[in-house]
């Protein structure tokens, strides 16, 4: 089937109710052409669809009408349709993006250009899409699918960028240094331009990359910094231009709100020999786009962490040190507990816990994007720090992420992983840490709003609780869940009555009576919304020799909003209900268990 049709048709049709009449008319015409192009031997604009961006250019040529002529307006509509994203970050860098287009740094399907462009500020990909659109290189249909399964919000080679980013923003500087070093090794003086942000430069990999560029004498790196004085929160201090000049030599500043000033300054640096830095003074508003409120927003479970930590401090009187890499709002820390913002420096965030008093409760409030980048420091901390609590945020949002991240943390030395779904379970995790301070407690914090199940595991956080009891007779079928999956299965199981054992621990210590019930089942299903390979369900099978069928995410979490992740990975309650119904049917038919 046609790649364009497969990727964009479904999300675009789902977006139609959020489009204006003019937008809908254009999208429907574009979709009609996509459907025709899906037929064998069909072509778009006289060309067979090849790479994704080439196919989109061809579609734009067949439907050349432009609904908007200002890329800032396009950005606003993209975010309004998506309902999420980083609009202000994109607007902050839009003059820089426009200057890159004017200087020929953005590939247009041909070869060449004055330099290679690496977009280190990875979440400004929509600014490039918007500028491509007003220049006639993209149709409107993909713009209506941002974060919804069609157009990704971060840079990707598939969509015309020189580089791809997935986790850390700061890795873009390393990608630029890698390319500059390779070009130098080949004997060419072709320059590499890296677009970065002052927030990203806080990350450890950026420091290391710039130090390496200086030490090996790279002469072909041009770093362009969007200096808006904000990461997610305001930066503690303005960007240190002396530090940048010390490593890269020539430094210029420009009004980053003026695309012509940026173009003139960047053009001058490209014509001069040697490495250089262009600091563009810009500004931005709130980090995350929020659609017009239709009532009070329902906070996510993760956003209650600050309040739950405050309650723990009141109960115990414990001294507490809380560190977060710019994620205070994500965890609701402000106004509840004192905290230190390390400014997107995820490795330092963990490192700040290393020499504090043993009895101090040390809290690291971080995110899957960040703890995947700081595993070496986490290993150092888990082997040497007492009373360490890691709040591991899980958003499954537009960035995507590794499906096995929670499992990976469970492999670190002296670590226990939990995913609470009630305040009582969160408190039980903290109480367990108090009893076992030598073990780092990693608490997976779900960044989604949900109704907790009627029961929880707080009485014994390492065991399980029957949300749906097995009854007095032997259970022929049952389901066992880990963390957030228990909430989804609890909703799906209403009216079905499949015995359901919910666990908050990634590696639960099940009671003998519970194991006896599970071992007596003909069919046993485990559901986990982290990662199936080597994770919760397979752990049950290996430790207890249970005949478990594993239902979990088998690939990386896709880069789209959480509401679309559930059906994509077979985790929507209606899909789980069908799976549970089949479990009951096989029980009634007397089938033997099937192994995953």
C-alpha positions in Angstrom: 0.0 0.0 0.0 1.0 3.6 -0.4 3.1 4.9 2.5 1.6 8.3 2.5 -1.9 7.0 2.5 -1.2 4.5 5.3 0.5 7.1 7.5 -1.6 10.1 7.1 -5.1 9.2 5.9 -6.4 7.8 9.2 -5.1 10.6 11.5 -6.2 13.2 9.0 -9.8 11.9 8.8 -9.9 11.8 12.6 -8.8 15.5 12.7 -11.6 16.7 10.3 -14.0 17.7 13.1 -11.3 20.1 14.4 -10.6 21.8 11.1 -12.1 24.9 9.6 -14.4 24.4 6.5 -11.6 25.7 4.2 -9.1 23.3 5.8 -11.4 20.4 5.6 -12.1 21.0 1.9 -8.3 21.0 1.1 -7.6 18.0 3.2 -10.4 16.0 1.6 -9.0 16.9 -1.9 -5.6 15.8 -0.8 -6.9 12.6 0.7 -8.8 11.8 -2.5 -5.5 12.1 -4.4 -3.7 9.9 -1.8 -6.4 7.2 -2.2 -5.9 7.3 -6.0 -2.2 7.1 -5.5 -2.6 3.9 -3.4 -3.8 2.1 -6.5 -1.1 -0.1 -8.3 1.0 1.9 -10.7 -0.4 5.3 -9.7 1.8 8.3 -9.5 1.6 11.7 -7.8 2.3 14.8 -9.9 3.9 12.7 -12.6 6.3 10.9 -10.2 6.2 7.6 -8.4 6.1 8.2 -4.7 9.5 7.5 -3.3 10.9 8.8 0.0 8.2 10.2 2.4 9.2 13.9 1.9 9.3 13.5 -1.9 5.8 12.1 -1.9 4.5 14.9 0.2 6.1 17.4 -2.1 4.4 15.7 -5.0 1.0 15.9 -3.2 1.6 19.6 -2.5 2.2 20.1 -6.2 -1.2 18.4 -7.1 -3.1 20.6 -4.6 -1.1 23.9 -4.7 -3.7 26.0 -2.8 -2.1 27.6 0.3 -4.5 28.3 3.2 -1.9 30.4 5.1 1.0 32.4 3.9 2.7 33.1 7.3 4.4 30.1 8.9 3.6 31.5 12.4 -0.1 31.1 11.6 0.5 27.6 10.4 2.2 26.7 13.6 -0.7 28.0 15.6 -3.2 26.0 13.6 -1.0 22.8 13.9 -1.0 23.1 17.7 -4.6 24.0 17.9 -5.6 21.0 15.9 -3.2 18.7 17.8 -4.2 20.1 21.2 -0.6 19.7 22.4 3.0 20.5 21.6 5.6 23.2 22.1 4.2 26.2 20.2 6.2 28.8 22.0 9.5 27.0 21.5 8.7 26.8 17.8 7.8 30.5 17.6 11.0 31.3 19.5 13.1 29.6 16.8 11.0 30.5 13.8 13.2 33.4 12.7 16.2 31.2 12.9 14.5 28.5 10.8 13.5 31.1 8.2 17.1 32.3 8.0 18.2 28.7 7.4 15.7 28.4 4.5 16.9 31.7 3.0 20.6 30.6 3.3 19.9 27.3 1.5 20.7 25.2 4.6 17.4 23.3 4.5 17.4 20.5 1.9 14.8 21.1 -0.9 15.2 17.7 -2.6 18.5 18.6 -4.2 22.1 18.3 -3.1 24.5 20.8 -1.8 23.8 23.9 0.1 26.5 26.1 1.9 26.7 23.8 4.9 25.2 20.7 6.7 22.4 21.5 9.1 21.9 19.6 12.3 18.8 20.5 14.3 19.8 20.0 17.9 16.7 21.8 19.2 14.8 18.7 18.3 11.2 19.8 19.2 11.2 22.7 16.7 10.5 20.3 13.8 7.0 21.8 13.4 8.6 25.2 12.6 10.3 23.5 9.6 7.1 21.9 8.5 5.3 25.2 8.7 7.9 27.0 6.6 7.9 24.1 4.1 4.1 24.5 3.8 4.1 28.2 3.0 6.8 27.7 0.5 4.7 25.1 -1.3 6.7 22.0 -0.3 4.2 20.3 2.0 0.4 19.7 1.7 -1.9 20.6 4.6 -3.0 17.0 5.4 0.2 16.0 7.4 0.1 19.3 9.3 -3.3 18.2 10.7 -1.8 15.0 12.1 0.9 16.5 14.4 1.3 14.2 17.5 -1.7 12.1 16.3 0.2 9.3 14.6 1.1 11.1 11.3 3.6 13.9 11.7 6.2 13.6 14.5 7.0 16.7 16.5 10.7 16.0 16.6 13.3 15.9 13.9 13.5 12.8 11.8 15.6 11.9 8.7 12.4 10.5 7.2 11.0 14.0 7.0 14.0 15.7 5.4 16.3 16.4 8.4 20.0 15.5 8.4 19.6 13.9 11.8 17.1 12.1 14.0 16.4 12.6 17.7 14.5 10.5 20.1 15.3 11.2 23.7 17.7 13.9 24.9 17.6 17.3 23.3 21.3 17.9 24.0 22.3 15.0 21.9 22.0 17.2 18.8 25.2 19.0 19.7 26.9 15.6 19.9 25.5 14.7 16.5 26.8 18.0 15.0 30.3 17.4 16.5 30.2 13.9 15.2 29.5 15.1 11.7 32.0 17.9 11.8 34.7 15.5 13.0 33.9 13.0 10.2 34.0 15.8 7.5 37.3 16.9 8.9 38.7 13.3 8.9 37.7 13.1 5.2 39.8 16.2 4.5 36.9 18.6 3.7 36.3 22.0 5.3 32.5 21.9 4.8 30.9 23.5 7.8 28.2 22.0 10.1 25.6 24.3 11.5 23.9 23.2 14.7 20.7 24.8 16.0 20.5 24.5 19.8 18.7 26.1 22.7 20.2 27.6 25.8 18.2 25.0 27.8 19.7 22.1 25.9 23.2 23.3 26.6 22.7 22.4 30.2 22.8 18.8 29.4 26.0 16.9 30.1 26.4 15.6 26.6 26.5 19.1 25.2 29.3 20.1 27.5 31.3 17.0 26.6 30.7 17.5 22.9 31.9 21.2 22.9 34.9 20.3 25.0 35.8 17.6 22.5 35.3 19.9 19.5 37.8 22.3 21.1 40.3 19.7 22.1 40.5 18.1 18.7 40.6 21.4 17.0 37.5 21.3 14.9 37.3 24.3 12.6 34.1 23.6 10.8 31.4 23.8 13.6 29.0 26.7 13.8 26.7 26.6 16.8 23.5 28.7 16.6 21.9 29.2 20.0 18.3 30.2 20.6 18.8 32.1 23.9 15.3 32.7 25.2 16.4 32.3 28.9 14.0 29.4 29.4 14.2 25.6 29.4 10.9 24.4 30.7 11.2 26.9 33.6 13.2 30.1 33.5 17.0 29.5 33.5 18.8 30.4 36.7 21.2 32.6 34.8 21.6 33.8 31.2 23.7 31.8 28.8 27.4 32.0 29.5 28.9 33.5 26.3 32.4 33.4 27.8 32.2 29.6 28.1 31.0 29.2 24.5 33.7 31.6 23.2 36.4 29.8 25.1 35.5 26.5 23.3 34.5 27.8 19.9 36.4 31.1 19.5 34.5 33.6 17.4 31.2 34.7 19.0 28.5 37.0 17.5 25.2 38.0 18.9 22.0 38.9 16.9 18.4 39.8 17.6 16.9 36.4 17.2 13.4 37.9 16.6 14.7 39.5 13.3 15.1 36.8 10.7 17.1 39.2 8.5 19.5 40.0 11.3 20.0 36.2 11.9 20.5 35.6 8.2 23.1 38.3 7.9 25.0 37.1 11.0 24.9 33.4 10.1 25.8 34.1 6.5 28.9 36.1 7.7 30.0 33.2 10.0 29.6 30.7 7.2 31.9 32.8 5.0 34.7 33.1 7.7 37.2 30.4 8.5 37.2 28.6 11.8 34.5 27.5 14.4 32.0 30.1 15.7 29.0 30.7 17.8 25.9 32.8 17.0 23.8 33.7 20.1 20.3 34.8 19.0 18.4 36.7 21.7 14.8 35.5 21.6 11.8 35.1 23.9 9.1 32.5 24.5 6.1 32.1 26.7 4.8 28.9 28.3 6.7 25.8 27.4 3.8 23.6 26.5 0.8 24.4 24.4 -2.6 24.3 26.2 -5.8 24.5 24.2 -8.6 26.8 25.5 -9.9 25.5 28.7 -13.3 23.8 28.7 -13.4 23.6 32.4 -10.9 22.8 35.2 -8.1 20.5 34.0 -7.9 17.1 35.7 -4.4 16.7 37.1 -2.4 13.6 36.2 -1.3 11.1 38.8 2.3 12.3 38.4 1.2 15.9 39.1 0.2 14.8 42.6 3.7 13.8 43.6 4.5 17.1 45.3 1.4 16.9 47.5 2.1 13.2 48.3 5.7 14.0 49.3 4.5 16.9 51.5 2.1 14.5 53.3 5.0 12.1 53.9 7.2 14.8 55.3 4.4 15.8 57.7 3.9 12.3 58.8 7.6 11.5 59.4 9.3 14.8 60.0 12.1 13.5 57.6 14.5 16.0 56.1 14.0 15.9 52.3 16.1 17.1 49.4 14.3 17.2 46.1 16.1 17.6 42.7 14.5 17.9 39.3 15.8 18.7 35.8 13.3 21.4 35.0 10.2 19.2 35.7 8.8 20.8 38.8 5.4 21.5 37.2 5.3 17.9 35.8 5.4 16.5 39.3 3.4 19.3 41.0 6.3 20.2 43.3 5.8 24.0 43.4 4.0 25.1 46.5 4.2 21.7 48.2 7.9 20.8 48.8 11.2 22.8 48.4 13.1 21.6 45.4 16.2 22.4 43.4 16.0 22.8 39.7 19.1 21.6 37.9 18.0 23.0 34.6 17.7 20.0 32.2 21.0 18.6 33.5 19.7 15.0 34.1 23.1 13.5 35.1 23.8 16.2 37.6 20.3 15.8 39.0 21.2 12.3 40.1 24.8 13.3 41.0 23.5 15.9 43.5 22.3 13.1 45.8 25.8 11.4 46.1 27.2 13.2 49.2 24.1 14.2 51.2 23.6 12.9 54.8 22.6 9.3 54.8 19.3 9.9 56.7 18.1 12.6 54.3 15.4 11.4 52.0 16.8 12.2 48.5 14.2 12.5 45.7 15.1 12.7 42.0 12.0 13.7 40.0 12.9 12.9 36.4 11.5 11.5 33.2 12.0 8.6 30.8 13.8 10.9 28.3 16.3 11.9 31.1 16.9 8.8 33.1 17.7 6.9 29.9 20.5 9.4 29.5 21.9 9.1 33.1 22.1 5.4 33.7 25.8 5.5 34.5 25.1 8.0 37.3 22.0 6.1 38.4 24.2 3.0 38.8 26.7 5.1 40.9 23.8 6.3 43.1 22.1 3.0 43.6 25.3 1.5 44.8 26.3 4.2 47.2 23.3 6.4 48.3 20.9 5.5 51.0 17.3 6.7 51.2 17.1 7.4 47.4 13.7 7.8 45.7 13.6 8.1 41.9 10.3 9.5 40.6 10.5 8.1 37.0 7.9 10.1 34.9 6.1 8.2 32.2 4.2 10.2 29.7 3.9 8.1 26.6 3.6 11.5 24.9 4.5 13.0 21.6 8.2 12.2 22.3 7.6 8.5 22.5 10.2 6.5 24.4 11.6 3.1 25.1 8.9 0.6 26.0 11.3 -1.3 28.4 12.6 1.8 30.3 10.9 0.7 33.6 12.3 -2.8 33.2 15.7 -1.4 32.5 15.7 0.5 35.8 14.8 -2.7 37.6 18.1 -4.3 36.4 20.2 -1.7 38.2 21.9 -2.9 41.4 20.1 -2.4 44.7 16.9 -1.2 43.0 13.2 -2.0 43.4 10.7 -0.7 40.9 7.0 0.2 41.6 4.2 1.8 39.7 1.6 3.0 42.2 -1.9 4.1 41.0 -3.2 5.3 44.3 -1.9 7.8 46.9 -1.9 4.9 49.4 0.4 2.9 47.2 2.7 5.8 46.8 2.8 6.3 50.6 3.5 2.5 51.0 6.5 2.8 48.6 7.9 5.6 50.8 7.3 3.6 53.9 9.1 0.6 52.4 12.1 2.9 51.6 12.1 3.9 55.2 12.4 0.2 56.2 15.0 -0.6 53.5 17.1 2.6 52.9 19.9 0.7 51.2 17.7 -0.1 48.2 16.9 2.7 45.7 13.1 2.8 45.2 12.2 3.7 41.7 8.6 4.9 41.5 7.1 5.0 38.0 4.8 8.0 37.9 2.0 7.9 35.3 1.5 11.2 33.5 -2.2 10.5 32.8 -5.4 11.2 34.6 -7.4 8.2 35.6 -9.8 6.9 38.3 -8.0 4.5 40.7 -9.3 1.0 41.3 -11.4 0.4 44.4 -8.6 -1.6 46.0 -4.9 -1.0 46.2 -1.7 -2.8 47.3 -0.8 -0.5 50.1 -1.1 -3.1 52.8 1.8 -5.1 51.2 3.3 -3.1 48.3 5.4 -6.1 47.3 2.5 -8.5 46.9 -0.8 -8.2 45.0 -4.5 -7.6 45.6 -7.5 -9.2 43.9 -9.4 -6.3 42.3 -11.8 -9.0 41.2 -11.6 -12.0 43.6 -11.5 -15.5 42.3 -14.4 -16.8 44.3 -14.7 -20.0 46.3 -14.3 -22.3 43.3 -11.1 -22.9 41.4 -10.4 -20.2 38.9 -9.9 -21.6 35.4 -8.8 -18.2 34.0 -7.3 -15.1 35.6 -5.4 -11.9 34.7 -2.4 -10.4 36.6 -1.5 -6.7 36.0 1.4 -4.4 36.8 0.7 -0.8 37.8 -1.3 1.4 35.4 -2.3 -1.6 33.3 -4.4 -2.6 36.4 -6.5 0.5 36.0 -7.1 -0.2 32.3 -8.0 -3.9 32.9 -10.2 -3.0 35.9 -12.3 -0.8 33.6 -12.3 -3.5 30.9 -13.3 -6.2 33.3 -16.5 -4.6 34.6 -19.3 -7.1 34.1 -17.0 -9.9 32.9 -15.7 -11.0 36.3 -12.4 -12.4 35.3 -10.3 -12.8 38.5 -7.9 -9.9 38.4 -4.7 -9.7 40.6 -3.2 -6.2 40.6 0.5 -5.7 41.5 2.3 -2.4 42.2 5.7 -4.0 42.2 7.6 -4.9 39.0 8.9 -8.0 40.7 6.1 -8.9 43.1 6.5 -11.3 46.0 3.2 -13.1 45.7 1.5 -14.8 48.7 1.3 -18.7 48.6 -2.5 -18.5 48.5 -2.4 -16.2 45.4 0.2 -18.5 43.7 -2.0 -21.5 44.3 -4.9 -19.8 42.5 -2.7 -18.8 39.6 -1.2 -22.2 39.2 -4.6 -23.7 39.1 -5.6 -21.6 36.1 -6.0 -23.1 32.6 -5.5 -19.7 31.1 -3.4 -16.9 32.7 -2.9 -13.5 31.1 -0.5 -10.8 32.3 -1.0 -7.2 31.1 1.7 -4.6 31.5 2.0 -1.2 29.9 5.8 -1.0 30.1 7.6 -3.7 28.2 6.9 -7.4 27.7 10.3 -8.8 27.0 11.9 -9.7 30.2 9.5 -7.6 32.2 6.6 -8.2 34.6 4.8 -11.1 32.9 7.9 -13.0 31.8 9.2 -12.5 35.2 6.2 -14.3 36.7 6.7 -17.1 34.3 10.4 -17.5 35.1 10.2 -17.1 38.8 7.0 -19.1 39.5 6.7 -21.4 36.4 3.3 -19.9 35.7 1.6 -20.6 32.3 1.5 -16.9 31.5 0.4 -15.3 28.2 2.0 -11.9 28.1 0.1 -8.9 26.7 2.3 -5.8 26.6 4.0 -3.2 24.4 6.2 -5.1 22.0 7.9 -2.1 20.4 8.9 1.4 21.3 6.1 3.7 22.4 5.2 5.6 19.3 5.5 9.4 19.1 1.9 10.5 19.6 -0.3 11.6 22.4 -1.3 9.2 25.1 -4.9 8.9 24.0 -3.8 7.4 20.7 -1.1 5.2 22.4 -3.8 3.0 24.1 -5.4 1.6 20.9 -2.1 1.5 19.1 -0.6 -0.9 21.6 -3.8 -2.9 22.3 -4.3 -1.2 25.6 -7.6 0.6 25.2 -10.2 -0.8 27.6 -12.5 -2.0 24.8 -9.6 -3.9 23.3 -8.7 -5.4 26.6 -12.3 -6.3 27.2 -12.3 -8.4 24.0 -9.0 -10.1 25.2 -10.6 -10.9 28.5 -13.8 -12.2 26.9 -11.7 -14.5 24.7 -10.0 -15.7 27.9 -13.4 -16.6 29.4 -14.4 -18.3 26.1 -11.3 -20.5 26.1 -12.0 -21.4 29.7 -15.5 -22.5 29.0 -14.2 -24.5 26.0 -11.7 -26.2 28.2 -8.7 -25.2 26.1 -5.2 -25.8 27.4 -3.1 -22.7 28.1 -1.2 -21.1 25.2 2.3 -19.7 25.8 3.4 -16.3 24.3 
